[in-house]
Amino acid sequence: MLNVKDCLEKANRNKNFALKELAGLSQSYPDWVTVVAFYSALHFVDAYLLAHHGIQREHHEEREREVAIHMRDIYVVYKELYEMAFRSRYHALKDNPTPKDAENVLECDLPEVEEYVMGRMPS
């Protein structure tokens, strides 16, 4: 299992990949932007849950439940990120997030999760 530092490294690595490499492709590949952004958010959430509650979850449903309990302020955003990433991975292309969705994920949703977590991390 990952420790808090590992979780944050993965979160930032995915975030940087999404912002530096994928953001310019959001018109053509909004699905991949949302998938990578979701996994960045997931690792931020994992870092918070581990640092504050000693909780490590491997399954999305378990992690979502913990976010609903311990991170209510960002639950809706996290759930939306999860649902977009799920649609991107498993649904038809016509059901994928739009380029506007991908831009919003990078400009609003992922930063909201990151700011919530990083603003509450122990020094």
BAVO-278253 format. One record per atom (N, C-alpha, C): residue in one letter; residue number from 1; x, y, z; atom name. Coordinates in steps of 0.05 Angstrom, whole numbers, plus 5000, padded with zeros to 4 digits. Last residue first. Example, Ala and Ser with C-alpha at 12.3 -4.5 7.8 and 13.67 -1.06 7.14 Angstrom:
(site 'S',2,(5257,4955,5142),'N')
(site 'S',2,(5273,4979,5143),'CA')
(site 'S',2,(5258,5001,5157),'C')
(site 'A',1,(5264,4886,5156),'N')
(site 'A',1,(5246,4910,5156),'CA')
(site 'A',1,(5264,4934,5156),'C')
END
This chain:
(site 'S',123,(5031,5390,5171),'N')
(site 'S',123,(5057,5402,5162),'CA')
(site 'S',123,(5079,5382,5167),'C')
(site 'P',122,(4974,5355,5145),'N')
(site 'P',122,(4992,5362,5167),'CA')
(site 'P',122,(5019,5372,5157),'C')
(site 'M',121,(4927,5383,5100),'N')
(site 'M',121,(4949,5364,5105),'CA')
(site 'M',121,(4966,5373,5128),'C')
(site 'R',120,(4890,5418,5084),'N')
(site 'R',120,(4885,5404,5109),'CA')
(site 'R',120,(4906,5383,5116),'C')
(site 'G',119,(4901,5438,5035),'N')
(site 'G',119,(4896,5458,5056),'CA')
(site 'G',119,(4892,5445,5084),'C')
(site 'M',118,(4902,5393,5005),'N')
(site 'M',118,(4928,5405,5012),'CA')
(site 'M',118,(4924,5426,5034),'C')
(site 'V',117,(4846,5382,4999),'N')
(site 'V',117,(4865,5363,5012),'CA')
(site 'V',117,(4890,5377,5022),'C')
(site 'Y',116,(4826,5428,4974),'N')
(site 'Y',116,(4813,5417,4999),'CA')
(site 'Y',116,(4834,5400,5014),'C')
(site 'E',115,(4858,5432,4929),'N')
(site 'E',115,(4859,5453,4950),'CA')
(site 'E',115,(4847,5443,4976),'C')
(site 'E',114,(4843,5384,4901),'N')
(site 'E',114,(4871,5389,4910),'CA')
(site 'E',114,(4872,5410,4933),'C')
(site 'V',113,(4789,5395,4891),'N')
(site 'V',113,(4797,5371,4907),'CA')
(site 'V',113,(4825,5376,4919),'C')
(site 'E',112,(4794,5441,4860),'N')
(site 'E',112,(4778,5441,4884),'CA')
(site 'E',112,(4785,5418,4903),'C')
(site 'P',111,(4825,5424,4815),'N')
(site 'P',111,(4836,5443,4835),'CA')
(site 'P',111,(4820,5444,4861),'C')
(site 'L',110,(4785,5389,4792),'N')
(site 'L',110,(4810,5378,4804),'CA')
(site 'L',110,(4823,5399,4823),'C')
(site 'D',109,(4744,5429,4779),'N')
(site 'D',109,(4740,5406,4796),'CA')
(site 'D',109,(4765,5395,4809),'C')
(site 'C',108,(4768,5473,4747),'N')
(site 'C',108,(4752,5477,4771),'CA')
(site 'C',108,(4752,5452,4790),'C')
(site 'E',107,(4801,5461,4704),'N')
(site 'E',107,(4802,5488,4715),'CA')
(site 'E',107,(4788,5491,4742),'C')
(site 'L',106,(4793,5407,4692),'N')
(site 'L',106,(4820,5417,4697),'CA')
(site 'L',106,(4821,5444,4710),'C')
(site 'V',105,(4737,5405,4687),'N')
(site 'V',105,(4751,5387,4705),'CA')
(site 'V',105,(4778,5397,4712),'C')
(site 'N',104,(4729,5442,4646),'N')
(site 'N',104,(4719,5447,4673),'CA')
(site 'N',104,(4732,5430,4694),'C')
(site 'E',103,(4752,5414,4603),'N')
(site 'E',103,(4763,5439,4611),'CA')
(site 'E',103,(4754,5446,4640),'C')
(site 'A',102,(4716,5371,4601),'N')
(site 'A',102,(4744,5366,4606),'CA')
(site 'A',102,(4758,5392,4615),'C')
(site 'D',101,(4668,5397,4587),'N')
(site 'D',101,(4670,5382,4612),'CA')
(site 'D',101,(4699,5378,4620),'C')
(site 'K',100,(4683,5415,4537),'N')
(site 'K',100,(4677,5435,4558),'CA')
(site 'K',100,(4678,5421,4585),'C')
(site 'P',99,(4686,5366,4509),'N')
(site 'P',99,(4710,5383,4513),'CA')
(site 'P',99,(4706,5404,4535),'C')
(site 'T',98,(4644,5320,4547),'N')
(site 'T',98,(4650,5339,4525),'CA')
(site 'T',98,(4676,5353,4529),'C')
(site 'P',97,(4647,5251,4564),'N')
(site 'P',97,(4647,5279,4571),'CA')
(site 'P',97,(4654,5296,4547),'C')
(site 'N',96,(4612,5203,4521),'N')
(site 'N',96,(4636,5213,4535),'CA')
(site 'N',96,(4632,5242,4544),'C')
(site 'D',95,(4573,5181,4491),'N')
(site 'D',95,(4566,5187,4519),'CA')
(site 'D',95,(4589,5199,4535),'C')
(site 'K',94,(4597,5169,4443),'N')
(site 'K',94,(4576,5190,4443),'CA')
(site 'K',94,(4568,5198,4471),'C')
(site 'L',93,(4629,5126,4456),'N')
(site 'L',93,(4641,5152,4452),'CA')
(site 'L',93,(4621,5175,4453),'C')
(site 'A',92,(4598,5086,4507),'N')
(site 'A',92,(4603,5092,4479),'CA')
(site 'A',92,(4615,5121,4477),'C')
(site 'H',91,(4632,5071,4570),'N')
(site 'H',91,(4609,5077,4553),'CA')
(site 'H',91,(4618,5083,4525),'C')
(site 'Y',90,(4679,5064,4600),'N')
(site 'Y',90,(4662,5041,4595),'CA')
(site 'Y',90,(4638,5046,4576),'C')
(site 'R',89,(4712,5110,4607),'N')
(site 'R',89,(4724,5083,4604),'CA')
(site 'R',89,(4705,5062,4593),'C')
(site 'S',88,(4676,5152,4610),'N')
(site 'S',88,(4698,5153,4591),'CA')
(site 'S',88,(4710,5125,4586),'C')
(site 'R',87,(4644,5137,4653),'N')
(site 'R',87,(4632,5139,4626),'CA')
(site 'R',87,(4654,5138,4605),'C')
(site 'F',86,(4684,5142,4693),'N')
(site 'F',86,(4671,5116,4688),'CA')
(site 'F',86,(4659,5116,4660),'C')
(site 'A',85,(4695,5197,4691),'N')
(site 'A',85,(4717,5178,4685),'CA')
(site 'A',85,(4705,5150,4678),'C')
(site 'M',84,(4646,5216,4708),'N')
(site 'M',84,(4656,5223,4681),'CA')
(site 'M',84,(4678,5203,4673),'C')
(site 'E',83,(4643,5194,4760),'N')
(site 'E',83,(4623,5186,4740),'CA')
(site 'E',83,(4632,5193,4711),'C')
(site 'Y',82,(4687,5219,4785),'N')
(site 'Y',82,(4686,5189,4783),'CA')
(site 'Y',82,(4667,5182,4760),'C')
(site 'L',81,(4671,5272,4783),'N')
(site 'L',81,(4696,5264,4770),'CA')
(site 'L',81,(4696,5234,4765),'C')
(site 'E',80,(4625,5268,4815),'N')
(site 'E',80,(4622,5276,4787),'CA')
(site 'E',80,(4647,5268,4771),'C')
(site 'K',79,(4649,5254,4864),'N')
(site 'K',79,(4629,5236,4852),'CA')
(site 'K',79,(4626,5243,4822),'C')
(site 'Y',78,(4678,5302,4875),'N')
(site 'Y',78,(4692,5276,4872),'CA')
(site 'Y',78,(4674,5256,4857),'C')
(site 'V',77,(4636,5338,4880),'N')
(site 'V',77,(4656,5342,4858),'CA')
(site 'V',77,(4670,5315,4853),'C')
(site 'V',76,(4610,5317,4925),'N')
(site 'V',76,(4595,5321,4899),'CA')
(site 'V',76,(4615,5323,4876),'C')
(site 'Y',75,(4650,5319,4966),'N')
(site 'Y',75,(4638,5294,4956),'CA')
(site 'Y',75,(4625,5297,4929),'C')
(site 'I',74,(4674,5361,4990),'N')
(site 'I',74,(4681,5356,4962),'CA')
(site 'I',74,(4668,5331,4951),'C')
(site 'D',73,(4651,5362,5040),'N')
(site 'D',73,(4653,5387,5025),'CA')
(site 'D',73,(4660,5383,4996),'C')
(site 'R',72,(4657,5312,5063),'N')
(site 'R',72,(4632,5320,5052),'CA')
(site 'R',72,(4633,5344,5034),'C')
(site 'M',71,(4696,5274,5079),'N')
(site 'M',71,(4703,5296,5062),'CA')
(site 'M',71,(4678,5307,5048),'C')
(site 'H',70,(4677,5230,5109),'N')
(site 'H',70,(4699,5246,5119),'CA')
(site 'H',70,(4706,5271,5103),'C')
(site 'I',69,(4633,5207,5080),'N')
(site 'I',69,(4633,5210,5110),'CA')
(site 'I',69,(4653,5231,5119),'C')
(site 'A',68,(4645,5209,5026),'N')
(site 'A',68,(4619,5219,5035),'CA')
(site 'A',68,(4619,5224,5065),'C')
(site 'V',67,(4695,5184,5028),'N')
(site 'V',67,(4694,5212,5020),'CA')
(site 'V',67,(4667,5224,5030),'C')
(site 'E',66,(4677,5132,5041),'N')
(site 'E',66,(4694,5147,5060),'CA')
(site 'E',66,(4695,5177,5053),'C')
(site 'R',65,(4649,5120,4994),'N')
(site 'R',65,(4635,5120,5020),'CA')
(site 'R',65,(4651,5136,5040),'C')
(site 'E',64,(4691,5119,4957),'N')
(site 'E',64,(4670,5139,4955),'CA')
(site 'E',64,(4654,5142,4981),'C')
(site 'R',63,(4720,5075,4975),'N')
(site 'R',63,(4732,5101,4977),'CA')
(site 'R',63,(4710,5123,4975),'C')
(site 'E',62,(4683,5034,4963),'N')
(site 'E',62,(4692,5038,4991),'CA')
(site 'E',62,(4703,5066,4994),'C')
(site 'E',61,(4680,5040,4907),'N')
(site 'E',61,(4656,5043,4923),'CA')
(site 'E',61,(4663,5048,4953),'C')
(site 'H',60,(4733,5030,4889),'N')
(site 'H',60,(4721,5056,4886),'CA')
(site 'H',60,(4697,5060,4904),'C')
(site 'H',59,(4780,4997,4932),'N')
(site 'H',59,(4757,4996,4914),'CA')
(site 'H',59,(4742,5023,4913),'C')
(site 'E',58,(4819,5004,4969),'N')
(site 'E',58,(4827,4995,4942),'CA')
(site 'E',58,(4804,4997,4922),'C')
(site 'R',57,(4836,5049,5020),'N')
(site 'R',57,(4815,5034,5006),'CA')
(site 'R',57,(4825,5028,4978),'C')
(site 'Q',56,(4858,5064,5083),'N')
(site 'Q',56,(4866,5058,5056),'CA')
(site 'Q',56,(4845,5041,5043),'C')
(site 'I',55,(4859,5109,5137),'N')
(site 'I',55,(4843,5093,5120),'CA')
(site 'I',55,(4856,5089,5092),'C')
(site 'G',54,(4875,5144,5176),'N')
(site 'G',54,(4889,5118,5174),'CA')
(site 'G',54,(4875,5099,5156),'C')
(site 'H',53,(4855,5195,5176),'N')
(site 'H',53,(4838,5174,5188),'CA')
(site 'H',53,(4851,5146,5187),'C')
(site 'H',52,(4892,5231,5155),'N')
(site 'H',52,(4873,5240,5176),'CA')
(site 'H',52,(4858,5217,5190),'C')
(site 'A',51,(4924,5204,5118),'N')
(site 'A',51,(4936,5222,5137),'CA')
(site 'A',51,(4918,5228,5161),'C')
(site 'L',50,(4885,5174,5088),'N')
(site 'L',50,(4907,5161,5102),'CA')
(site 'L',50,(4919,5179,5124),'C')
(site 'L',49,(4853,5214,5067),'N')
(site 'L',49,(4842,5193,5084),'CA')
(site 'L',49,(4863,5178,5100),'C')
(site 'Y',48,(4892,5244,5038),'N')
(site 'Y',48,(4877,5256,5060),'CA')
(site 'Y',48,(4866,5234,5078),'C')
(site 'A',47,(4909,5206,4999),'N')
(site 'A',47,(4929,5219,5018),'CA')
(site 'A',47,(4914,5230,5042),'C')
(site 'D',46,(4861,5195,4972),'N')
(site 'D',46,(4875,5174,4987),'CA')
(site 'D',46,(4895,5186,5008),'C')
(site 'V',45,(4853,5246,4949),'N')
(site 'V',45,(4834,5235,4969),'CA')
(site 'V',45,(4847,5214,4986),'C')
(site 'F',44,(4895,5246,4912),'N')
(site 'F',44,(4893,5267,4933),'CA')
(site 'F',44,(4875,5257,4956),'C')
(site 'H',43,(4880,5201,4882),'N')
(site 'H',43,(4905,5199,4899),'CA')
(site 'H',43,(4906,5222,4919),'C')
(site 'L',42,(4833,5221,4859),'N')
(site 'L',42,(4832,5196,4875),'CA')
(site 'L',42,(4857,5195,4893),'C')
(site 'A',41,(4853,5263,4828),'N')
(site 'A',41,(4835,5268,4851),'CA')
(site 'A',41,(4834,5245,4870),'C')
(site 'S',40,(4881,5232,4790),'N')
(site 'S',40,(4895,5251,4806),'CA')
(site 'S',40,(4879,5257,4831),'C')
(site 'Y',39,(4838,5205,4768),'N')
(site 'Y',39,(4858,5190,4783),'CA')
(site 'Y',39,(4876,5208,4799),'C')
(site 'F',38,(4811,5248,4743),'N')
(site 'F',38,(4798,5233,4765),'CA')
(site 'F',38,(4819,5218,4781),'C')
(site 'A',37,(4848,5263,4704),'N')
(site 'A',37,(4841,5282,4726),'CA')
(site 'A',37,(4828,5267,4749),'C')
(site 'V',36,(4847,5218,4672),'N')
(site 'V',36,(4872,5224,4686),'CA')
(site 'V',36,(4866,5244,4709),'C')
(site 'V',35,(4793,5221,4654),'N')
(site 'V',35,(4803,5197,4667),'CA')
(site 'V',35,(4828,5204,4684),'C')
(site 'T',34,(4790,5271,4629),'N')
(site 'T',34,(4774,5266,4653),'CA')
(site 'T',34,(4784,5241,4668),'C')
(site 'V',33,(4826,5263,4586),'N')
(site 'V',33,(4831,5285,4605),'CA')
(site 'V',33,(4816,5279,4631),'C')
(site 'W',32,(4801,5222,4559),'N')
(site 'W',32,(4826,5217,4572),'CA')
(site 'W',32,(4833,5239,4592),'C')
(site 'D',31,(4755,5249,4539),'N')
(site 'D',31,(4752,5226,4556),'CA')
(site 'D',31,(4778,5220,4572),'C')
(site 'P',30,(4772,5289,4505),'N')
(site 'P',30,(4762,5297,4532),'CA')
(site 'P',30,(4759,5273,4551),'C')
(site 'Y',29,(4805,5292,4457),'N')
(site 'Y',29,(4805,5270,4476),'CA')
(site 'Y',29,(4796,5278,4503),'C')
(site 'S',28,(4798,5339,4427),'N')
(site 'S',28,(4798,5313,4414),'CA')
(site 'S',28,(4795,5290,4433),'C')
(site 'Q',27,(4799,5380,4465),'N')
(site 'Q',27,(4779,5381,4444),'CA')
(site 'Q',27,(4776,5353,4430),'C')
(site 'S',26,(4843,5368,4497),'N')
(site 'S',26,(4817,5365,4508),'CA')
(site 'S',26,(4794,5367,4487),'C')
(site 'L',25,(4896,5373,4486),'N')
(site 'L',25,(4881,5353,4471),'CA')
(site 'L',25,(4852,5350,4480),'C')
(site 'G',24,(4918,5407,4522),'N')
(site 'G',24,(4917,5416,4494),'CA')
(site 'G',24,(4902,5397,4476),'C')
(site 'A',23,(4917,5374,4568),'N')
(site 'A',23,(4899,5398,4566),'CA')
(site 'A',23,(4896,5408,4537),'C')
(site 'L',22,(4957,5335,4567),'N')
(site 'L',22,(4930,5329,4557),'CA')
(site 'L',22,(4912,5353,4553),'C')
(site 'E',21,(5005,5356,4586),'N')
(site 'E',21,(5005,5340,4562),'CA')
(site 'E',21,(4977,5337,4550),'C')
(site 'K',20,(4996,5389,4631),'N')
(site 'K',20,(5018,5395,4612),'CA')
(site 'K',20,(5015,5380,4585),'C')
(site 'L',19,(4951,5369,4659),'N')
(site 'L',19,(4954,5398,4653),'CA')
(site 'L',19,(4974,5404,4631),'C')
(site 'A',18,(4960,5314,4662),'N')
(site 'A',18,(4935,5324,4652),'CA')
(site 'A',18,(4938,5353,4643),'C')
(site 'F',17,(5010,5313,4686),'N')
(site 'F',17,(5006,5301,4660),'CA')
(site 'F',17,(4981,5312,4647),'C')
(site 'N',16,(4999,5338,4735),'N')
(site 'N',16,(5017,5350,4716),'CA')
(site 'N',16,(5015,5339,4688),'C')
(site 'K',15,(4963,5299,4757),'N')
(site 'K',15,(4954,5326,4752),'CA')
(site 'K',15,(4972,5340,4731),'C')
(site 'N',14,(4998,5255,4761),'N')
(site 'N',14,(4974,5253,4743),'CA')
(site 'N',14,(4964,5281,4737),'C')
(site 'R',13,(5034,5277,4798),'N')
(site 'R',13,(5044,5267,4772),'CA')
(site 'R',13,(5021,5266,4752),'C')
(site 'N',12,(5001,5288,4842),'N')
(site 'N',12,(5014,5310,4827),'CA')
(site 'N',12,(5025,5301,4800),'C')
(site 'A',11,(4986,5235,4856),'N')
(site 'A',11,(4966,5256,4851),'CA')
(site 'A',11,(4978,5278,4834),'C')
(site 'K',10,(5036,5212,4866),'N')
(site 'K',10,(5019,5202,4844),'CA')
(site 'K',10,(4998,5222,4837),'C')
(site 'E',9,(5051,5243,4911),'N')
(site 'E',9,(5068,5242,4887),'CA')
(site 'E',9,(5052,5232,4863),'C')
(site 'L',8,(5010,5230,4947),'N')
(site 'L',8,(5013,5258,4937),'CA')
(site 'L',8,(5030,5259,4912),'C')
(site 'C',7,(5021,5176,4956),'N')
(site 'C',7,(4995,5184,4945),'CA')
(site 'C',7,(4997,5212,4933),'C')
(site 'D',6,(5073,5179,4979),'N')
(site 'D',6,(5069,5165,4953),'CA')
(site 'D',6,(5043,5174,4940),'C')
(site 'K',5,(5060,5206,5027),'N')
(site 'K',5,(5078,5218,5008),'CA')
(site 'K',5,(5075,5206,4980),'C')
(site 'V',4,(5027,5167,5051),'N')
(site 'V',4,(5016,5194,5044),'CA')
(site 'V',4,(5033,5207,5023),'C')
(site 'N',3,(5040,5103,5020),'N')
(site 'N',3,(5039,5121,5043),'CA')
(site 'N',3,(5029,5148,5033),'C')
(site 'L',2,(5006,5046,4990),'N')
(site 'L',2,(5020,5072,4989),'CA')
(site 'L',2,(5019,5086,5016),'C')
(site 'M',1,(5017,4976,5000),'N')
(site 'M',1,(5000,5000,5000),'CA')
(site 'M',1,(5018,5025,5000),'C')
END
